[in-house]
Amino acid sequence: MNILILSLAVSDLMIALCGSLVATITNYQRSFFIGHTACVFQGFSVNYFGLVSLCTLTLLAFERYNVVCHPKDASGGSMRRSKQGLLFVWIFCLFWAVTPLFGWSSYSPEGVQTSCSLAWEERSWSNYSYLILYTLLCFIIPVAIIIYCYFHVLKTLRKLNRSLELQGGRSRKSENDHAISMVLAMIITFFVCWLPYTALSVVVVVNPELHIPPLVATLPMYFAKTSPVYNPIIYFFSNKKFRDCALEVLSCGRYVPRGPTSVSIPLYSLNVGSCLSSISRSASMHSKVLPL
């Protein structure tokens, strides 16, 4: 799981450096003054690393689904599967980021002309075909996978809690609900960032004659460029171990954590199979079940 979170951190960092930082400087100058090459580079970077972030979130959801819902299958090759999944994600996203450089869509200034992205305003069948496939394969399908995986994770955890309660064990419903809330917060904030951008692209394809004011066209792009901000904030306030480590690093070792630093997101370490076997052993011995 850590290698997936590292991938997410790298992609968010690159969006911040290549997208948000450049947009801040060009907005201060009130124009994209650093040339066409830099414009293409910024559009490519935000597109590429934004896709990597979404697809990495999809991989995280799939990995948690395997660990919680299919622990026997997940126990063997989770590390190998994660590496293979990340390799596929970075190559798959690279394809969709590179093709505009070769004429299938393009990168150009957007909105008020202080940042660059996909040329969704371009009225051509080549651009429309790119936007339709891009929306389907790079947004709708990953979102559907995320919703499916976390729905079944939540369903399995509730079933396991009921089994624990029936056997006289202590339910960990509050911890599981906290973990689900943390994950859902990450997904929802990502949707807030990228859904307006996707919706704008779809509207342009559905109604090519629609005129969109520059300021309205700019807002979804800046929502997208704020996406790297939210995951660290969510982790900082939701995960005590992450918060203690972050404060220790930021204070150059002067901060000393107080109390236990247990991870408050148990989804990636939870093994349902071992829990269920504990339940059956405890039931046969007429003893209490070990907590989740």
N, C-alpha and C positions, 0 to 999 in steps of 0.2 A: 504493500500500500504506500510505503514511503516514496518509492520511485515515481509513483503516479502523482503524489503531492509535489514532489520536486519538479516534475514536468509542468504542473500547473503554475508553480511559483516562477519558473523560468519564462513561460509564455506571458504571464502577467507582467513580469519585470520588463520584457521586451516591448509590450504594448505601451507601458508607461514611458520608456525611454524614446522609442521611435514614433509614438503617436501623441501621447499627452504632452510630453515636453516640447516637441516641435510645435504643436498647436498653440501652446502657451506663448512661445516666443513669437510666432507669426501673428497671433492676435494682438500682442503688444505692439507690433509694427504695423498692424491694420492691413496687412497684405501678405501673400505668400511670396516673400522676397528672395527666397534661396534657390529659385530656378525649377525648371521642369524635371530634371533628374531627381532632385530631392523630393519633388511632389510624387513622382512614381514610386520612389523608395518608401515614402511614408504610407502611401496607399497599399503597397504590397505588404509592408510590415504589419500594419493594423489588420489587414485581411488575413494574413497567414497566422499570426499569433492569436488573433481572436478565434479563428477556427480551431486551432490547437487547444485553446482553453475549453471550448465547448466540447470537443471530442474527448479531452482528458476527463472532464466531468462525467461524460458518458461512460468512459472506462471505469471510473471510480464507482459509479452506480452499478455497473455490471459485475465488478469484483465483489462489492458488498452483497449483491444478490447471490453470487456463487457461494460466498463464505457462510451466509446466513441460511439460505434456502437449499443449497446443495453442498454441505460441508465435506462429504466424501470425495466429490469431484474436485473441490477447491484445495484439498489438503496436499495433493501431489505436486502440481506444476503451476502454482499461482505466480511465482517469481518469473518463470519462463513465459507464462501466458501474458504477464504484465509487460515484459520487455518486447514480446512479439506484438502486442497490442499497441504499445507506444511507437514502435517502428512503423507499423501500418498507419497510425494516426499522423505522424509527422510527414510521411511520404504522401498520403492521401490529401492532407491539407496543402502541401507544397504544390500538388497538381492544380488545385483550384486557385491558388495564389499566383502561379506562374502563367497559366493560360491567357490571362488578360495582357501579359507582356508580348504575346505572339498573335494578337489580333482578335481573340475571342473575348469580347468586351474590352475594357481599357481602364486605366487610372487617370483621373483628372481632378481639377479643383472642384470643390463642392460648396453648395450654399452660398455663404458670403465670401467665398474665395480665400479663406485663410487656412484651409487644410485640404487634404486630398483623400480620395477613396475611389471605389468602383464608380465608373461613369454610368450610374443608373439613369441619369437624365438623357442618355443617348438613345434616340428613337431609331432602332434598327432591329431586324429579326435576329441578327447574330447576338446582339446584346440581350434581347428578350429570351432567347433560348438559354443563354448562360444564366440569367437571373432565375429562370424557372427551375432548371436543374440544380442550381446552387441552393435555392430555397428548399427544395425537396430533400436533397441528399445531405446538405450541410446544416440544416436547421430542423426541419419537421421530423425526419427519421431519428436523429439523435435525441430530440426532445421526447419523442414517443418511447424510445428505449429507456430513457431516464425515468419517465412516469411509470412505465411497466415495472421496472426493477424495484423502485422504492415502494410501489404499491404492494408488491409481493413480500418485500422485506418487512414492512409494517405488519402485514397480515400474519407472517410467520412468527414475528416477535410477540404479537398478541396471543397467538395460539400457545406459544411456549410459556408465557406468563400464566395463562389459565392452567396449564399442566402443573406448573410449580405450585400454584395456589391449591389445587386439588390434592397434591401430595403433602401439603402442610409446610411447604417451603416459603421463603420470603420473596414476594414478587419484586422485580426491579423495573416496574412500569415507569416510574418517574425518570430513572436514568435513560431508559430506552426512548421515552418521549423527548427528553432533552437532546439526545443524539439525533433523532429524526428532525426535531426543530432546527438544529444547527445545519443539517444537510439541506433541508428545505429552504432555509434562509439563503444558502449559497446559490441554490438553483433559481429561486425567485428573483434575487438581485441580478443574476445573469440575464434572466428574461427581461427585467426592467431595462437593462442596458441595451440588449440586442433586438428585442421584439419590435420597438418602434422603427429601427433601421430596416428590419426585414419587411415589416408592413409597408413601409414607404416604397421599397423595391417592388413589392407585389402590386401596389396601387398603380405604379407607373406602367407595369405590364398590362394590367386590366384596362386602364383608361389612359392611353398614350396622349390624348389631347388635354389632359388635366394640367393646368398651370399651378405650380407649387411655389409660393413666395420664397425667396432666398432664406429669410430668417426661419421660416417653418422647416425648410429643407435642412437647415444647419443643426437644429436641435437634436434629431435622432443620432447624428454623427457624434455629437459631444456626449450624449448619453453613453454611446458605445465606448468612447475613449475614457470614461470613468470606471470601466469594468475592473481594472486591476486594483482599485481601492478597497473593494468590499470584502474579498476573501480574507485578507489579513485582519481586518477589523472583526469579522465574525469569529475567526479562530481565536483572536486575542481575548474577546469577552466571553467566549463559550468554552474554551479549553484551558483548564488551569495549568496543565503542564506546558502548553505552548506559551501561555502568558508569563509564567515564571521564567522560562528559558529566554523569551524575548526581553523581559526586563533585566535579566542578568547580563545579556549581551549588550543592551543599550546603555547600561550603567557601568560597563567595563568591569563586571564582577563584583561591584559594591552591593548590589541587591542580593539578599539571601532569602530563598524561598522559605515560607513558614508552613509547617504541617506537611501532610502527604501530598505528593504531586501526581495523583492518579489521573490518567487520561479520562476525560469526560465524554469521549465518543467511542463506545464499545463496539460499534458495528464492524470494524475491520478485524477485531481480535476475537469476536464471538464465534464459537463453534457449536452449532446447534446439536450436532451429533453427540458430542461429549456431554452436553447438558442433558440430553434425553437419556443417555446411558446412565448418567448419575441418578436421574429420576427413577429409572427402573431398578437400579441397585439399591437405592434408598428405600423404595417401596418394599422390596423383598426383605430388607433388614428391619422394617418398621421404624426407621429413623428419619430424622428431618432431612430435607433436600438441601444440598449446598446451594448458597445463593448464586444467581446468575453472574 
